[in-house]
């Protein structure tokens, strides 16, 4: 009896399920019909097929999603930039606050002051018979010596090579102190000063590497080259002082970034090593620095730092990027450099070149930061009657040159004739 009742219930549920399924099928048919009707109406109103409408809706949704995604990316990027800016500012501030050293600012001296009591007598001796002493002095030292007019107790040394200029100054000062000026004395004092200068360069290099910076594994053969930086200036800033400061700034920044501070220190110091020799040939200090780095095996980090710190090449290591920041900090600190002195140097050099290219002009010197231009001529090629025309010609050439047209120097032309009677 129980099984019969259960069987009746199952049949009844099956019949009900079948009825509901049939109703669902009918409703789906009606729904599909309605969808088709609405699609037809939509196609009629829009003039588009249902497939095109579907594609447009999909594209619209994709566009909205893309816009949202881009907004999210931009928000995250801006947040990262803002945080990065704050972090970089903190690093730079911490670095600059840690730099307690003052910047050494040197301006090379060209003038030697003579004791007034011996000035005229010494100037006569340094010229010598028929100019023999001064020719010997200029030949040995590689500089031009300008004898001031009577009553002015000074001698002016002119040379674009700071090593020669400083050496000549020391030789001249010792000769003046000894009051003994002849060819033999000039040669003896020069040889002595050359030896002293080389020893001083070695000591400066050793003290810098071993004591001030404590950079390991540097060849002692490099010490005299490092020492030469002590006489080199750039925009009035002493290059050795700048290199030491840049090295320390690099080390501090590397510490803030969690990098190797010893590598940063080494790369920072040697970035301008080419300036120790760049004035002796046509290569700039970057090319000279790369050659030195190769010769003395300073390593790939130093080589890359030298090659890229003026954007000649793309940096391969992060230390090269740190150098750029440190270099700017050192050069840009208040009072670190003499404004526009580099431009003034180039202008004066161009003025002298313009003069010496004129036939009959033996040499030319720019004095008092371009206010005076002294021109020496060969008496056998230019006569007294031609001097006025020469001065006018120099003036015109200076005005026609883009680098010197702003200069308005007082031009002095010197033409001397020597007669020897036996």
MARTORKE-122492 format. One record per residue (C-alpha): residue in three letters; x, y, z. Coordinates in steps of 0.2 Angstrom, whole numbers, padded with zeros to 4 digits, always signed. Layout:
# residues N
ALAXYZ ...
# end
This chain:
# residues 422
UNK+0000+0000+0000 UNK+0014+0012+0005 UNK+0024+0008-0011 UNK+0008+0012-0022 UNK+0005+0029-0013 UNK+0024+0033-0016 UNK+0022+0028-0035 UNK+0007+0039-0037 UNK+0016+0054-0029 UNK+0031+0052-0041 UNK+0020+0051-0056 UNK+0011+0067-0050 UNK+0028+0076-0047 UNK+0034+0070-0064 UNK+0018+0077-0072 UNK+0020+0093-0063 UNK+0038+0095-0068 UNK+0034+0091-0086 UNK+0020+0105-0086 UNK+0033+0117-0078 UNK+0046+0113-0091 UNK+0033+0116-0105 UNK+0028+0132-0098 UNK+0047+0137-0097 UNK+0049+0133-0115 UNK+0034+0143-0120 UNK+0040+0158-0110 UNK+0058+0157-0117 UNK+0050+0156-0134 UNK+0040+0172-0130 UNK+0055+0180-0123 UNK+0065+0176-0138 UNK+0051+0183-0149 UNK+0051+0199-0139 UNK+0070+0201-0140 UNK+0069+0199-0159 UNK+0055+0212-0159 UNK+0065+0224-0149 UNK+0081+0221-0159 UNK+0071+0224-0175 UNK+0064+0240-0167 UNK+0081+0245-0162 UNK+0088+0242-0179 UNK+0075+0252-0186 UNK+0077+0267-0175 UNK+0097+0266-0175 UNK+0099+0261-0193 UNK+0111+0248-0186 UNK+0111+0229-0186 UNK+0110+0220-0169 UNK+0127+0213-0171 UNK+0134+0230-0174 UNK+0125+0237-0159 UNK+0132+0223-0149 UNK+0150+0227-0155 UNK+0147+0245-0151 UNK+0141+0242-0133 UNK+0156+0230-0130 UNK+0168+0243-0137 UNK+0160+0256-0126 UNK+0162+0245-0111 UNK+0180+0241-0115 UNK+0183+0260-0117 UNK+0176+0264-0100 UNK+0186+0250-0092 UNK+0202+0256-0101 UNK+0199+0274-0095 UNK+0196+0268-0077 UNK+0212+0257-0078 UNK+0222+0272-0085 UNK+0216+0283-0071 UNK+0221+0270-0058 UNK+0239+0269-0067 UNK+0240+0288-0067 UNK+0235+0290-0049 UNK+0248+0276-0044 UNK+0262+0284-0055 UNK+0259+0302-0047 UNK+0259+0294-0030 UNK+0276+0286-0034 UNK+0283+0302-0041 UNK+0278+0312-0026 UNK+0285+0299-0014 UNK+0301+0298-0025 UNK+0303+0317-0025 UNK+0302+0318-0006 UNK+0314+0304-0004 UNK+0327+0312-0016 UNK+0325+0328-0008 UNK+0328+0320+0009 UNK+0344+0311+0002 UNK+0351+0328-0005 UNK+0347+0338+0010 UNK+0356+0324+0021 UNK+0371+0324+0010 UNK+0373+0343+0009 UNK+0371+0345+0028 UNK+0384+0331+0030 UNK+0397+0341+0020 UNK+0406+0352+0032 UNK+0420+0357+0021 UNK+0421+0374+0014 UNK+0425+0375-0005 UNK+0442+0380-0010 UNK+0442+0393-0023 UNK+0458+0398-0032 UNK+0462+0410-0045 UNK+0479+0408-0053 UNK+0491+0423-0052 UNK+0500+0429-0067 UNK+0509+0444-0059 UNK+0525+0443-0049 UNK+0528+0459-0038 UNK+0546+0465-0037 UNK+0554+0474-0022 UNK+0553+0492-0028 UNK+0572+0495-0023 UNK+0578+0482-0036 UNK+0563+0482-0049 UNK+0571+0492-0063 UNK+0588+0483-0061 UNK+0581+0466-0060 UNK+0570+0470-0076 UNK+0586+0475-0085 UNK+0595+0459-0079 UNK+0580+0447-0084 UNK+0581+0455-0102 UNK+0599+0452-0103 UNK+0611+0457-0117 UNK+0601+0457-0133 UNK+0587+0448-0124 UNK+0597+0433-0121 UNK+0591+0430-0103 UNK+0573+0432-0106 UNK+0573+0421-0121 UNK+0582+0407-0110 UNK+0569+0410-0097 UNK+0554+0408-0109 UNK+0562+0394-0118 UNK+0564+0384-0102 UNK+0548+0387-0094 UNK+0537+0388-0110 UNK+0528+0404-0105 UNK+0529+0422-0111 UNK+0536+0435-0099 UNK+0529+0453-0100 UNK+0541+0466-0094 UNK+0530+0481-0087 UNK+0534+0499-0091 UNK+0546+0509-0081 UNK+0540+0513-0064 UNK+0529+0498-0062 UNK+0538+0485-0051 UNK+0529+0469-0059 UNK+0532+0456-0071 UNK+0518+0447-0079 UNK+0518+0428-0084 UNK+0507+0423-0098 UNK+0503+0405-0102 UNK+0487+0394-0104 UNK+0496+0380-0095 UNK+0494+0381-0076 UNK+0509+0369-0073 UNK+0521+0379-0083 UNK+0514+0396-0077 UNK+0516+0391-0058 UNK+0533+0384-0061 UNK+0539+0400-0070 UNK+0532+0410-0056 UNK+0542+0400-0043 UNK+0558+0402-0054 UNK+0556+0420-0056 UNK+0553+0423-0037 UNK+0568+0414-0032 UNK+0579+0423-0045 UNK+0572+0440-0039 UNK+0576+0435-0021 UNK+0594+0430-0025 UNK+0595+0445-0037 UNK+0606+0435-0048 UNK+0599+0434-0066 UNK+0610+0426-0080 UNK+0608+0411-0091 UNK+0617+0399-0079 UNK+0607+0405-0064 UNK+0591+0403-0074 UNK+0595+0385-0079 UNK+0600+0380-0061 UNK+0585+0387-0053 UNK+0573+0380-0066 UNK+0580+0362-0063 UNK+0578+0364-0045 UNK+0560+0370-0046 UNK+0555+0356-0058 UNK+0562+0343-0046 UNK+0553+0352-0031 UNK+0537+0353-0041 UNK+0536+0334-0045 UNK+0540+0329-0027 UNK+0526+0341-0022 UNK+0514+0333-0034 UNK+0518+0316-0028 UNK+0515+0321-0010 UNK+0499+0329-0014 UNK+0493+0314-0023 UNK+0498+0302-0009 UNK+0490+0313+0004 UNK+0474+0314-0006 UNK+0472+0295-0009 UNK+0479+0287+0007 UNK+0474+0300+0020 UNK+0460+0311+0014 UNK+0450+0298+0004 UNK+0458+0282+0009 UNK+0455+0274-0008 UNK+0464+0257-0009 UNK+0473+0249-0024 UNK+0478+0265-0033 UNK+0495+0264-0041 UNK+0508+0277-0034 UNK+0512+0281-0052 UNK+0496+0290-0053 UNK+0500+0301-0038 UNK+0509+0315-0048 UNK+0495+0316-0060 UNK+0483+0318-0046 UNK+0494+0332-0038 UNK+0493+0342-0054 UNK+0475+0344-0051 UNK+0480+0356-0037 UNK+0485+0369-0050 UNK+0471+0366-0061 UNK+0455+0377-0060 UNK+0438+0377-0069 UNK+0428+0392-0068 UNK+0439+0398-0053 UNK+0436+0382-0043 UNK+0451+0372-0039 UNK+0449+0355-0048 UNK+0457+0345-0034 UNK+0446+0352-0021 UNK+0431+0349-0032 UNK+0435+0331-0035 UNK+0438+0327-0017 UNK+0421+0336-0013 UNK+0412+0327-0027 UNK+0419+0310-0020 UNK+0412+0313-0003 UNK+0395+0318-0009 UNK+0395+0303-0020 UNK+0399+0292-0005 UNK+0385+0300+0006 UNK+0372+0298-0008 UNK+0377+0280-0011 UNK+0375+0277+0008 UNK+0357+0284+0008 UNK+0353+0273-0007 UNK+0361+0257+0001 UNK+0375+0256-0013 UNK+0393+0252-0011 UNK+0401+0268-0004 UNK+0419+0264-0008 UNK+0414+0262-0027 UNK+0405+0279-0026 UNK+0419+0288-0018 UNK+0432+0281-0031 UNK+0421+0285-0046 UNK+0417+0302-0039 UNK+0435+0307-0036 UNK+0442+0302-0053 UNK+0428+0309-0064 UNK+0438+0324-0068 UNK+0456+0316-0068 UNK+0458+0321-0087 UNK+0459+0339-0082 UNK+0476+0336-0075 UNK+0483+0334-0093 UNK+0469+0341-0105 UNK+0478+0358-0107 UNK+0493+0349-0115 UNK+0485+0343-0130 UNK+0469+0344-0141 UNK+0459+0331-0132 UNK+0446+0336-0119 UNK+0446+0331-0101 UNK+0434+0317-0104 UNK+0444+0308-0117 UNK+0460+0311-0107 UNK+0451+0304-0092 UNK+0446+0288-0101 UNK+0464+0285-0107 UNK+0470+0287-0089 UNK+0457+0276-0082 UNK+0463+0262-0095 UNK+0481+0265-0092 UNK+0480+0264-0073 UNK+0467+0251-0073 UNK+0454+0261-0062 UNK+0440+0249-0067 UNK+0424+0249-0077 UNK+0414+0260-0064 UNK+0427+0274-0065 UNK+0428+0273-0084 UNK+0409+0274-0086 UNK+0408+0288-0074 UNK+0421+0298-0083 UNK+0414+0294-0100 UNK+0396+0299-0095 UNK+0397+0313-0083 UNK+0395+0326-0097 UNK+0382+0315-0106 UNK+0394+0310-0120 UNK+0388+0292-0117 UNK+0374+0283-0109 UNK+0377+0277-0091 UNK+0379+0259-0088 UNK+0380+0260-0069 UNK+0370+0269-0056 UNK+0386+0276-0049 UNK+0388+0287-0065 UNK+0371+0294-0062 UNK+0376+0298-0044 UNK+0391+0308-0051 UNK+0380+0320-0061 UNK+0371+0324-0046 UNK+0386+0326-0035 UNK+0395+0336-0048 UNK+0381+0348-0049 UNK+0380+0350-0030 UNK+0398+0354-0029 UNK+0399+0366-0043 UNK+0382+0374-0039 UNK+0385+0378-0021 UNK+0386+0397-0017 UNK+0403+0404-0020 UNK+0410+0388-0027 UNK+0414+0395-0044 UNK+0418+0412-0052 UNK+0404+0416-0063 UNK+0407+0417-0081 UNK+0426+0416-0079 UNK+0427+0401-0091 UNK+0418+0412-0104 UNK+0431+0426-0101 UNK+0445+0414-0103 UNK+0439+0408-0120 UNK+0436+0426-0125 UNK+0454+0431-0120 UNK+0461+0416-0129 UNK+0452+0421-0145 UNK+0457+0439-0144 UNK+0475+0434-0143 UNK+0473+0421-0158 UNK+0465+0435-0169 UNK+0480+0446-0166 UNK+0494+0432-0169 UNK+0485+0427-0185 UNK+0489+0444-0193 UNK+0506+0444-0203 UNK+0519+0453-0194 UNK+0512+0451-0176 UNK+0524+0441-0166 UNK+0513+0438-0150 UNK+0499+0446-0141 UNK+0493+0446-0122 UNK+0476+0450-0115 UNK+0478+0459-0098 UNK+0466+0465-0084 UNK+0452+0453-0089 UNK+0452+0460-0107 UNK+0453+0478-0104 UNK+0471+0479-0111 UNK+0478+0471-0126 UNK+0496+0471-0129 UNK+0502+0467-0147 UNK+0521+0464-0151 UNK+0526+0466-0169 UNK+0541+0461-0179 UNK+0550+0478-0184 UNK+0556+0470-0200 UNK+0539+0467-0206 UNK+0528+0482-0199 UNK+0534+0500-0199 UNK+0530+0514-0187 UNK+0519+0521-0200 UNK+0508+0505-0201 UNK+0505+0504-0183 UNK+0489+0515-0183 UNK+0482+0505-0197 UNK+0486+0489-0188 UNK+0477+0494-0172 UNK+0462+0499-0183 UNK+0462+0482-0191 UNK+0463+0473-0175 UNK+0448+0483-0168 UNK+0438+0478-0184 UNK+0443+0459-0182 UNK+0437+0459-0164 UNK+0421+0467-0169 UNK+0418+0455-0183 UNK+0421+0440-0171 UNK+0405+0433-0162 UNK+0415+0428-0147 UNK+0425+0445-0145 UNK+0413+0458-0152 UNK+0408+0463-0134 UNK+0427+0466-0129 UNK+0432+0484-0131 UNK+0451+0484-0125 UNK+0464+0497-0125 UNK+0476+0491-0139 UNK+0494+0494-0136 UNK+0506+0490-0150 UNK+0524+0487-0146 UNK+0538+0488-0159 UNK+0556+0488-0154 UNK+0572+0489-0163 UNK+0589+0484-0156 UNK+0605+0491-0162 UNK+0622+0483-0157 UNK+0638+0494-0159 UNK+0655+0485-0158 
# end
